[in-house]
Amino acid sequence: MSAPLTLAMIRRLWLWTGVLIVGLLMVIPGNTGWRLAMSALAIAVVAWACRQAGRRTVQPDSLSMLADAPNLPPDDYRLPVILVCGDSPCGLFGPFAPGVLQLRSTNEGCYVRVPAVPQLSGLVRELLSLRPDWQAQLRIVLTVSPSAHRDAAVLAGALRTFIYQLTIARTLGAPLPLMLVGYAQAATGEGPWFSWEAGESQPWVRDNGACTTLSDWQRQAGDSLECAARLRISIQLESLATWFQDQILPAFQAHVRGPGSGPLVAVAFTFVPTVPGTVDGNLWQHWSRSRTALMVDAPQGQEPSTWLPFPDPLLPLLAAGPRSTQQSRANRIALWLFVSALMLAIISSGWHNHQLVRQVADDLWRYQRVMYPPHGGQADPARSEAAVAVLRRHALVLDNYFSQGEPLGLGLGLYRGELLRPLIWNVIGRHPVQRIAPQADSGEPTIRLNSLSLFNSGSAQLRPDATKVMIGALADIKAQPDRLIVIAGHTDAIGSPQHNLALSQARAAAVRQWLQSMGDLPADCFAVQGFGESQPIASNDTESGRTANRRVDIRLLPHAGGCTRPAAVSGVQPGAAVSGIQ
């Protein structure tokens, strides 16, 4: 059975659920606004669930049967707690006091009287609410006295009621191992305990701490009188066991081979001088007279002078087997939630990796269709450049994943971009880099970037939407490896020459910093220049001319040995910011 969880455990599980949901939102790709909205919703749901759990939890002050039980053992009590119901309760606990929970503690455990069989499941529920750590310590003992019943049908109905209550109680989480205990009257006085365990056909005898078989117990008699007394008890015991198997155990669906099978752990009997509640003409008298030659003493009509013995020697038989404790159940739920979240994350990662591969494959297929038309003919330059630009964006994104690490949404061991990256760069390398008109002093290809697409007016900080332009420039740069990258900033003629010169230097430095960090390029690959308004390419008298003059030019200069060591190019030291007019 699954153990009921405490309020603290329920709240911790909800908090754990919230953490997993937020973690999933960080893994599943999406924009920041969507993630924040879903995280806020998850936090609100967790807070509402924790509050509802507190309202639904039964508090100890609302208990009825246990409200007047100040002698109930504390939370850290670790001996068995045995719920006793059935016949002869007065002989075990004394006179019944309405509204007071009766307890008796021994060296082996604490016995709790169930006021009435229909109250068994309610008492278990309240005990688990008040002492949640006891769910593994609760036991059930049903006492049955054959001499206290005249009507077999009434007895069968009482047994059905008990089984129904036991079934409900076990759904509350406690395993509740069950033992039947019978008390019978014998002239020899109080004797040992006789028990049938685990479906065994022969009983065990527990006497003064020793456990022997019935035959050995008979042979251990000291003299002929004791031997005769033990033989008489053995005959009574056999008759009593036969009556139990015929009248009691069918209600528990016991196997015919022994009274300890079915849902029972054991069936035990003991003989006492007087059994409280004995009635004349009871079932046991009729059974004994009809099946044996032994006469059962008639009821004496008085209460016993001593307590009936509790089945302390038999409590080890009621040790609970494998069970579900509260903490283990909470741990299993937490693990199940984690595994579910992990599976969702893996499914999401696999799906998005599949989409990435599919998108790159589709774009490569389109590039092939554009560059090599299926029916021959020349490729359309505009469409070719557009197809290559798409591949460049893919290449730069995959390069960023290579240098910075792939995002969680593509990770978890499922990332496949590294298989695509060399393929894309191989395709891009066969496509010529876009060239614009060379500068008069250079003759080298120049990548020209319009400052309006990179910076706000008067600012040297890259705009958020400049990433697409910068990715295209970086793709062109990486398509021409082993080149020195000279970045030159230019402005229009509005403003003072000193301000324009400083602004052009700062903008060139910003472009260099982005290219270096995103392209994972060494610092000695770069040279930075600022020219201000000194090198216009159009008239500053018109708006269109001033727009053209506000630019950042990137020249890719051949250099022996690549860009692995400083070199002088046109008086410019790699990695240094240079001001001046050429």
C-alpha positions as CSV (number, residue, x, y, z in Angstrom):
1,M,0.0,0.0,0.0
2,S,1.1,3.5,-0.6
3,A,1.8,5.6,2.5
4,P,0.0,8.9,3.0
5,L,2.2,11.9,2.6
6,T,2.6,14.6,5.2
7,L,1.9,18.3,4.4
8,A,5.6,19.1,4.3
9,M,6.3,16.3,1.8
10,I,3.4,17.3,-0.4
11,R,4.6,20.9,-0.5
12,R,8.2,19.8,-1.2
13,L,7.0,17.7,-4.1
14,W,5.1,20.7,-5.5
15,L,8.1,22.9,-5.2
16,W,10.2,20.2,-6.9
17,T,7.6,20.1,-9.7
18,G,7.9,23.9,-10.1
19,V,11.7,23.7,-10.2
20,L,11.5,21.0,-12.9
21,I,9.0,23.0,-14.9
22,V,11.2,26.1,-14.8
23,G,14.2,24.0,-15.8
24,L,12.2,22.6,-18.7
25,L,11.3,26.1,-19.8
26,M,15.0,26.9,-19.8
27,V,15.8,23.9,-22.0
28,I,12.9,24.2,-24.5
29,P,13.7,26.8,-27.1
30,G,11.6,30.0,-26.9
31,N,11.8,33.7,-26.6
32,T,12.4,35.4,-23.2
33,G,8.9,36.8,-22.9
34,W,7.3,33.4,-23.4
35,R,9.7,31.8,-20.8
36,L,9.0,34.5,-18.2
37,A,5.2,34.2,-18.7
38,M,5.2,30.4,-18.4
39,S,7.6,30.5,-15.4
40,A,5.3,33.0,-13.7
41,L,2.3,30.7,-14.4
42,A,4.2,27.7,-13.0
43,I,5.1,29.6,-9.8
44,A,1.4,30.7,-9.4
45,V,0.2,27.1,-9.8
46,V,2.7,25.7,-7.3
47,A,1.8,28.4,-4.8
48,W,-1.9,27.6,-5.2
49,A,-1.3,23.9,-4.9
50,C,0.7,24.3,-1.7
51,R,-2.0,26.4,-0.2
52,Q,-4.7,23.9,-1.2
53,A,-2.7,21.0,0.3
54,G,-2.6,22.9,3.6
55,R,-6.3,23.3,3.6
56,R,-7.0,19.7,2.9
57,T,-4.6,18.3,5.5
58,V,-6.3,17.0,8.6
59,Q,-4.9,18.8,11.6
60,P,-4.5,17.0,15.0
61,D,-6.9,19.4,16.7
62,S,-9.7,18.2,14.5
63,L,-9.4,14.6,15.7
64,S,-12.3,13.1,17.6
65,M,-11.3,9.7,19.0
66,L,-7.7,10.7,19.8
67,A,-8.5,14.1,21.3
68,D,-8.6,12.6,24.9
69,A,-5.5,10.5,24.6
70,P,-2.8,12.4,26.5
71,N,-1.0,9.1,27.2
72,L,-0.5,8.3,23.6
73,P,3.2,7.6,23.0
74,P,5.3,10.3,21.4
75,D,6.3,10.6,17.7
76,D,9.6,8.9,18.3
77,Y,8.0,5.8,19.8
78,R,9.4,2.8,17.8
79,L,7.9,-0.3,19.3
80,P,4.9,-1.9,17.6
81,V,1.5,-0.2,18.1
82,I,-1.2,-2.9,18.2
83,L,-4.8,-2.1,17.5
84,V,-7.0,-4.6,19.4
85,C,-10.6,-5.2,18.5
86,G,-13.0,-8.1,18.9
87,D,-14.1,-10.1,22.0
88,S,-13.0,-9.8,25.6
89,P,-11.8,-6.2,25.6
90,C,-12.5,-5.7,29.3
91,G,-10.2,-8.6,30.2
92,L,-7.4,-6.8,28.3
93,F,-8.1,-3.1,29.0
94,G,-10.5,-3.1,31.9
95,P,-13.9,-1.4,32.0
96,F,-14.7,0.7,29.0
97,A,-14.8,4.5,29.5
98,P,-16.8,6.2,26.8
99,G,-14.9,9.0,25.0
100,V,-11.5,7.8,26.3
101,L,-9.0,6.0,24.3
102,Q,-7.8,3.0,26.3
103,L,-4.1,2.0,26.1
104,R,-1.9,-0.5,27.7
105,S,1.9,-0.5,27.3
106,T,4.2,-3.5,27.8
107,N,7.8,-4.1,27.2
108,E,7.0,-5.3,23.7
109,G,4.7,-2.6,22.5
110,C,1.6,-0.4,23.0
111,Y,-1.8,-1.9,22.7
112,V,-4.7,0.4,21.7
113,R,-8.3,-0.6,22.2
114,V,-10.6,-0.1,19.2
115,P,-13.9,1.0,20.7
116,A,-15.9,-0.8,18.1
117,V,-15.1,-2.7,14.9
118,P,-16.8,-0.1,12.6
119,Q,-14.5,2.5,14.0
120,L,-11.3,0.7,13.0
121,S,-10.6,2.5,9.7
122,G,-11.4,5.9,11.3
123,L,-9.0,5.2,14.2
124,V,-6.2,4.2,11.8
125,R,-6.8,7.4,9.8
126,E,-6.6,9.6,12.8
127,L,-3.5,7.8,14.2
128,L,-1.7,8.3,10.9
129,S,-2.7,12.0,10.9
130,L,-1.5,12.5,14.4
131,R,1.6,10.2,14.2
132,P,2.5,9.9,10.5
133,D,5.8,8.1,11.3
134,W,3.8,5.2,12.8
135,Q,2.5,3.8,9.6
136,A,5.1,1.0,9.6
137,Q,4.5,0.2,13.3
138,L,0.8,-0.3,13.3
139,R,-0.5,-3.9,13.8
140,I,-4.0,-5.5,14.0
141,V,-5.0,-8.1,16.5
142,L,-8.5,-9.5,16.3
143,T,-9.5,-11.4,19.5
144,V,-12.1,-14.1,19.0
145,S,-13.6,-16.0,22.0
146,P,-15.7,-19.0,20.9
147,S,-17.4,-19.0,24.3
148,A,-18.7,-15.5,23.8
149,H,-21.0,-16.3,20.9
150,R,-24.3,-18.3,20.6
151,D,-25.2,-17.4,17.0
152,A,-22.8,-18.4,14.1
153,A,-24.6,-16.0,11.7
154,V,-24.1,-13.0,13.9
155,L,-20.4,-14.0,14.3
156,A,-20.0,-14.3,10.5
157,G,-21.6,-10.8,10.1
158,A,-19.1,-9.3,12.6
159,L,-16.2,-10.9,10.7
160,R,-17.4,-9.4,7.4
161,T,-17.6,-6.0,9.1
162,F,-14.1,-6.4,10.4
163,I,-12.7,-7.4,7.0
164,Y,-14.4,-4.4,5.3
165,Q,-12.9,-2.0,7.9
166,L,-9.5,-3.6,7.5
167,T,-9.6,-3.2,3.7
168,I,-10.4,0.5,4.1
169,A,-7.7,0.9,6.7
170,R,-5.1,-0.7,4.5
171,T,-5.8,1.8,1.7
172,L,-4.6,4.6,4.0
173,G,-1.0,3.5,3.6
174,A,-0.2,1.3,6.6
175,P,0.5,-2.4,5.8
176,L,-1.4,-3.5,9.0
177,P,-0.3,-7.1,9.4
178,L,-3.1,-9.1,11.0
179,M,-3.1,-11.9,13.7
180,L,-6.1,-13.7,15.1
181,V,-6.0,-14.4,18.8
182,G,-8.3,-16.8,20.7
183,Y,-8.8,-17.2,24.4
184,A,-10.3,-20.5,25.7
185,Q,-11.1,-21.6,29.2
186,A,-9.2,-24.5,30.7
187,A,-9.1,-26.0,34.2
188,T,-5.3,-26.1,34.2
189,G,-5.1,-22.3,34.3
190,E,-3.0,-20.0,32.1
191,G,-0.8,-21.8,29.6
192,P,1.6,-21.1,26.8
193,W,0.8,-19.6,23.4
194,F,0.0,-21.9,20.5
195,S,0.4,-20.4,17.0
196,W,-0.1,-21.5,13.4
197,E,2.1,-19.4,11.2
198,A,2.4,-18.9,7.4
199,G,0.0,-21.7,6.5
200,E,1.7,-24.3,8.6
201,S,-0.3,-27.4,9.5
202,Q,1.3,-27.9,13.0
203,P,1.4,-25.3,15.7
204,W,4.4,-23.8,17.5
205,V,4.4,-23.6,21.3
206,R,5.9,-20.5,22.9
207,D,6.4,-21.0,26.7
208,N,8.8,-18.9,28.9
209,G,10.8,-17.6,25.9
210,A,11.2,-21.0,24.3
211,C,9.6,-22.0,20.9
212,T,9.1,-25.7,20.3
213,T,6.8,-27.9,18.3
214,L,3.7,-29.4,19.9
215,S,5.1,-32.9,20.0
216,D,8.3,-31.8,21.7
217,W,6.3,-29.8,24.2
218,Q,4.3,-32.9,25.1
219,R,7.4,-34.9,25.5
220,Q,9.0,-32.3,27.8
221,A,6.3,-32.9,30.5
222,G,7.9,-33.5,33.9
223,D,5.7,-36.3,35.3
224,S,2.6,-38.3,34.4
225,L,0.1,-35.7,35.7
226,E,1.7,-32.9,33.7
227,C,1.8,-35.2,30.7
228,A,-1.9,-36.0,31.1
229,A,-2.7,-32.3,31.4
230,R,-0.7,-31.4,28.3
231,L,-2.4,-34.2,26.4
232,R,-5.8,-32.8,27.5
233,I,-4.7,-29.3,26.3
234,S,-3.5,-30.8,23.0
235,I,-6.9,-32.4,22.4
236,Q,-8.7,-29.1,23.3
237,L,-6.3,-27.2,21.1
238,E,-7.0,-29.5,18.1
239,S,-10.7,-29.1,18.7
240,L,-10.3,-25.3,19.0
241,A,-8.2,-25.1,15.8
242,T,-10.8,-27.2,13.9
243,W,-13.6,-24.9,15.1
244,F,-11.6,-21.8,13.9
245,Q,-10.9,-23.4,10.6
246,D,-14.6,-24.2,10.1
247,Q,-16.3,-21.1,11.5
248,I,-13.7,-18.2,11.3
249,L,-11.2,-18.7,8.6
250,P,-13.6,-19.1,5.6
251,A,-14.3,-15.4,6.1
252,F,-10.6,-14.7,5.5
253,Q,-10.5,-17.1,2.5
254,A,-7.9,-19.3,4.3
255,H,-6.4,-22.3,2.6
256,V,-7.5,-25.6,4.0
257,R,-3.9,-26.6,4.8
258,G,-3.6,-24.2,7.7
259,P,-5.2,-21.4,9.6
260,G,-2.3,-19.0,9.0
261,S,-2.7,-18.5,5.3
262,G,-4.6,-15.9,3.4
263,P,-4.3,-12.3,4.7
264,L,-3.4,-13.5,8.1
265,V,0.1,-13.6,9.5
266,A,-0.7,-16.1,12.3
267,V,-3.5,-17.6,14.4
268,A,-2.8,-18.1,18.0
269,F,-4.6,-19.5,21.1
270,T,-4.0,-19.6,24.8
271,F,-5.9,-21.1,27.7
272,V,-6.9,-19.1,30.7
273,P,-8.9,-19.9,33.9
274,T,-11.8,-17.6,33.0
275,V,-12.8,-15.9,29.8
276,P,-14.7,-12.6,30.2
277,G,-18.0,-12.5,28.4
278,T,-18.6,-16.2,28.4
279,V,-22.3,-17.1,27.8
280,D,-24.1,-20.4,28.5
281,G,-24.9,-22.5,25.5
282,N,-22.1,-20.9,23.4
283,L,-20.7,-22.1,20.2
284,W,-17.6,-23.5,21.8
285,Q,-19.6,-25.7,24.2
286,H,-21.7,-27.1,21.5
287,W,-18.7,-27.8,19.3
288,S,-16.7,-29.5,22.1
289,R,-19.5,-31.7,23.2
290,S,-20.3,-32.8,19.7
291,R,-16.7,-33.5,18.6
292,T,-14.9,-34.6,21.8
293,A,-15.6,-36.4,25.0
294,L,-14.3,-33.4,27.0
295,M,-16.7,-31.3,28.9
296,V,-16.2,-27.5,28.8
297,D,-16.7,-25.8,32.2
298,A,-19.9,-23.7,32.4
299,P,-19.4,-20.0,32.8
300,Q,-18.8,-18.9,36.3
301,G,-20.5,-15.5,36.0
302,Q,-17.7,-13.4,37.5
303,E,-15.0,-11.2,36.0
304,P,-11.4,-12.5,36.1
305,S,-9.3,-11.4,38.9
306,T,-6.3,-10.9,36.6
307,W,-5.8,-9.4,33.2
308,L,-5.9,-11.6,30.1
309,P,-2.4,-12.0,28.7
310,F,-1.4,-9.9,25.8
311,P,0.2,-11.8,22.9
312,D,3.7,-10.2,23.5
313,P,5.6,-13.4,22.6
314,L,3.8,-13.4,19.2
315,L,4.6,-9.8,18.2
316,P,7.7,-10.7,16.2
317,L,5.4,-12.6,13.8
318,L,3.7,-9.3,13.0
319,A,6.9,-7.6,11.6
320,A,5.8,-5.7,8.5
321,G,7.3,-7.0,5.3
322,P,8.3,-4.8,2.3
323,R,6.3,-1.6,2.6
324,S,6.0,1.8,1.2
325,T,7.0,4.4,3.8
326,Q,6.1,8.0,3.4
327,Q,9.6,9.1,2.6
328,S,10.2,6.3,0.1
329,R,6.9,7.1,-1.6
330,A,7.8,10.8,-1.7
331,N,11.3,9.9,-3.1
332,R,9.7,7.7,-5.8
333,I,7.3,10.5,-6.8
334,A,10.2,13.0,-7.0
335,L,12.2,10.6,-9.0
336,W,9.3,9.9,-11.3
337,L,8.8,13.7,-11.8
338,F,12.5,14.1,-12.6
339,V,12.5,11.2,-15.1
340,S,9.4,12.6,-16.7
341,A,11.0,16.1,-17.0
342,L,14.2,14.5,-18.3
343,M,12.3,12.5,-20.9
344,L,10.5,15.7,-22.0
345,A,13.8,17.5,-22.3
346,I,15.3,14.7,-24.3
347,I,12.3,14.6,-26.6
348,S,12.4,18.3,-27.1
349,S,16.2,18.2,-27.7
350,G,15.8,15.4,-30.2
351,W,12.9,17.2,-32.0
352,H,14.9,20.5,-32.3
353,N,18.0,18.7,-33.4
354,H,15.9,17.0,-36.1
355,Q,14.5,20.4,-37.1
356,L,18.0,21.9,-37.3
357,V,19.3,19.1,-39.5
358,R,16.2,19.2,-41.6
359,Q,16.5,23.0,-42.1
360,V,20.2,22.9,-43.0
361,A,19.6,19.9,-45.4
362,D,16.7,21.8,-47.0
363,D,18.9,24.9,-47.5
364,L,21.7,22.9,-48.9
365,W,19.3,21.2,-51.3
366,R,18.0,24.7,-52.4
367,Y,21.6,25.9,-52.9
368,Q,22.3,22.9,-55.1
369,R,19.2,23.5,-57.1
370,V,20.1,27.2,-57.6
371,M,23.7,26.7,-58.4
372,Y,23.1,23.6,-60.6
373,P,19.7,23.9,-62.3
374,P,18.2,20.5,-63.0
375,H,17.7,21.2,-66.8
376,G,21.0,23.0,-67.3
377,G,21.5,26.6,-67.9
378,Q,23.2,29.4,-65.9
379,A,22.6,30.0,-62.2
380,D,20.8,33.2,-61.3
381,P,23.4,35.3,-59.5
382,A,20.8,37.0,-57.2
383,R,19.3,33.7,-56.2
384,S,22.8,32.2,-55.8
385,E,23.9,35.0,-53.5
386,A,20.7,34.6,-51.4
387,A,21.2,30.9,-51.0
388,V,24.8,31.4,-50.0
389,A,23.7,34.1,-47.5
390,V,21.4,31.6,-45.8
391,L,24.2,29.0,-45.6
392,R,26.5,31.7,-44.1
393,R,24.0,32.4,-41.3
394,H,23.8,28.7,-40.6
395,A,27.6,28.5,-40.6
396,L,28.0,31.4,-38.2
397,V,25.4,30.0,-35.8
398,L,27.1,26.6,-35.8
399,D,30.5,28.2,-35.3
400,N,29.0,30.1,-32.3
401,Y,27.8,26.8,-30.9
402,F,31.2,25.3,-31.4
403,S,33.0,28.0,-29.6
404,Q,30.5,28.9,-26.9
405,G,28.8,25.5,-26.5
406,E,25.4,24.4,-27.9
407,P,22.3,25.6,-26.0
408,L,20.5,23.3,-23.6
409,G,17.6,23.0,-26.0
410,L,20.0,21.2,-28.5
411,G,22.2,19.4,-26.0
412,L,21.7,16.4,-23.7
413,G,24.0,14.4,-26.0
414,L,21.8,14.8,-29.1
415,Y,23.5,17.7,-30.7
416,R,24.3,17.0,-34.4
417,G,25.4,20.4,-35.6
418,E,29.1,19.4,-35.6
419,L,28.4,17.0,-38.4
420,L,27.0,19.8,-40.5
421,R,29.5,22.6,-39.8
422,P,32.4,21.4,-42.1
423,L,29.9,20.5,-44.8
424,I,28.4,24.0,-44.9
425,W,31.8,25.7,-44.8
426,N,33.0,23.5,-47.6
427,V,30.1,24.7,-49.7
428,I,30.6,28.3,-48.7
429,G,34.3,28.1,-49.5
430,R,33.6,27.2,-53.1
431,H,31.4,30.3,-53.5
432,P,33.3,33.6,-54.1
433,V,33.1,36.2,-51.4
434,Q,31.1,39.3,-52.3
435,R,33.5,42.0,-53.5
436,I,32.8,45.7,-53.8
437,A,34.8,48.4,-55.5
438,P,38.3,48.3,-54.2
439,Q,39.9,51.3,-52.5
440,A,42.4,53.2,-54.6
441,D,45.2,52.5,-52.2
442,S,44.5,48.8,-51.8
443,G,43.2,46.8,-54.7
444,E,42.0,44.2,-52.1
445,P,38.4,43.1,-51.6
446,T,36.5,45.2,-49.1
447,I,33.4,44.3,-47.1
448,R,31.4,47.5,-46.6
449,L,28.9,47.8,-43.8
450,N,26.5,50.7,-43.5
451,S,26.8,52.3,-40.1
452,L,23.1,53.0,-40.0
453,S,22.5,49.2,-40.0
454,L,25.0,48.8,-37.1
455,F,24.8,51.8,-34.8
456,N,22.3,54.5,-33.7
457,S,23.1,58.1,-34.6
458,G,26.2,59.3,-32.6
459,S,26.7,55.9,-30.9
460,A,29.4,53.3,-31.1
461,Q,27.4,50.5,-29.4
462,L,26.1,47.8,-31.8
463,R,22.4,47.7,-32.1
464,P,20.6,44.4,-31.2
465,D,19.4,44.0,-34.7
466,A,22.9,44.4,-36.2
467,T,23.6,40.7,-35.6
468,K,22.3,39.6,-39.0
469,V,24.6,42.0,-40.8
470,M,27.6,41.1,-38.6
471,I,27.0,37.4,-39.2
472,G,27.1,37.9,-42.9
473,A,30.4,39.8,-42.6
474,L,31.9,37.2,-40.4
475,A,30.9,34.5,-42.9
476,D,32.7,36.3,-45.7
477,I,35.7,36.7,-43.4
478,K,35.9,33.0,-42.5
479,A,35.5,32.1,-46.2
480,Q,38.9,33.8,-46.7
481,P,41.2,32.3,-44.0
482,D,44.8,33.4,-43.3
483,R,44.0,37.0,-44.0
484,L,44.8,40.1,-42.0
485,I,41.5,41.9,-41.1
486,V,41.8,45.6,-41.3
487,I,38.7,47.4,-40.0
488,A,38.3,51.1,-40.9
489,G,35.6,53.4,-39.5
490,H,34.3,56.4,-41.5
491,T,31.7,59.2,-40.8
492,D,30.0,62.0,-42.6
493,A,31.1,65.6,-42.3
494,I,28.4,66.6,-39.8
495,G,30.0,67.6,-36.4
496,S,33.6,68.5,-35.5
497,P,36.5,66.6,-37.1
498,Q,37.8,65.5,-33.6
499,H,34.4,64.1,-32.7
500,N,34.0,62.3,-36.0
501,L,37.5,60.8,-35.7
502,A,36.9,59.5,-32.2
503,L,33.5,58.1,-33.3
504,S,34.9,56.3,-36.3
505,Q,37.7,54.7,-34.1
506,A,35.1,53.6,-31.5
507,R,32.9,52.1,-34.1
508,A,35.7,50.2,-35.8
509,A,36.8,48.9,-32.4
510,A,33.2,47.7,-31.6
511,V,33.1,45.8,-34.9
512,R,36.5,44.2,-34.2
513,Q,35.4,43.1,-30.7
514,W,32.3,41.5,-32.0
515,L,34.1,39.7,-34.8
516,Q,36.8,38.5,-32.5
517,S,34.5,37.2,-29.8
518,M,31.9,35.6,-32.1
519,G,34.4,34.3,-34.7
520,D,36.9,32.9,-32.1
521,L,39.7,34.7,-34.0
522,P,43.0,35.7,-32.5
523,A,43.6,39.3,-31.6
524,D,46.6,39.5,-34.0
525,C,44.3,38.9,-36.9
526,F,42.9,42.4,-36.6
527,A,44.0,46.0,-37.3
528,V,41.7,48.9,-36.4
529,Q,41.7,52.3,-38.0
530,G,39.6,55.4,-37.6
531,F,39.4,58.0,-40.4
532,G,36.5,60.2,-39.4
533,E,35.2,62.3,-42.3
534,S,38.5,62.3,-44.2
535,Q,37.7,59.6,-46.8
536,P,34.2,60.2,-48.2
537,I,32.9,58.1,-51.1
538,A,30.1,60.5,-51.9
539,S,29.2,64.1,-51.5
540,N,28.4,65.2,-47.9
541,D,26.0,67.8,-49.4
542,T,23.2,65.4,-49.8
543,E,21.5,63.0,-47.4
544,S,22.1,60.0,-49.6
545,G,25.8,60.9,-49.8
546,R,26.2,61.4,-46.1
547,T,24.5,58.0,-45.6
548,A,27.0,56.3,-47.9
549,N,29.9,58.0,-46.1
550,R,28.8,56.6,-42.7
551,R,30.3,53.2,-43.1
552,V,32.7,50.6,-41.7
553,D,35.0,49.0,-44.3
554,I,36.7,45.6,-43.7
555,R,39.6,44.8,-45.8
556,L,41.0,41.3,-46.1
557,L,44.8,41.6,-46.8
558,P,47.0,38.6,-47.7
559,H,49.7,37.9,-45.2
560,A,52.3,35.2,-45.2
561,G,51.7,32.8,-42.3
562,G,48.2,34.0,-41.8
563,C,47.4,36.1,-38.7
564,T,49.4,34.3,-36.1
565,R,51.9,37.0,-35.4
566,P,52.0,40.9,-35.6
567,A,52.7,42.4,-39.0
568,A,52.9,45.9,-40.4
569,V,50.4,46.6,-43.1
570,S,50.3,50.1,-44.6
571,G,51.8,51.4,-41.3
572,V,49.1,49.7,-39.2
573,Q,50.0,47.3,-36.4
574,P,47.7,44.3,-36.0
575,G,45.3,44.5,-33.1
576,A,46.0,48.3,-32.5
577,A,43.6,51.2,-32.9
578,V,45.1,53.7,-35.3
579,S,44.0,57.3,-35.9
580,G,45.0,59.4,-38.7
581,I,44.3,60.2,-42.3
582,Q,46.0,58.3,-45.2
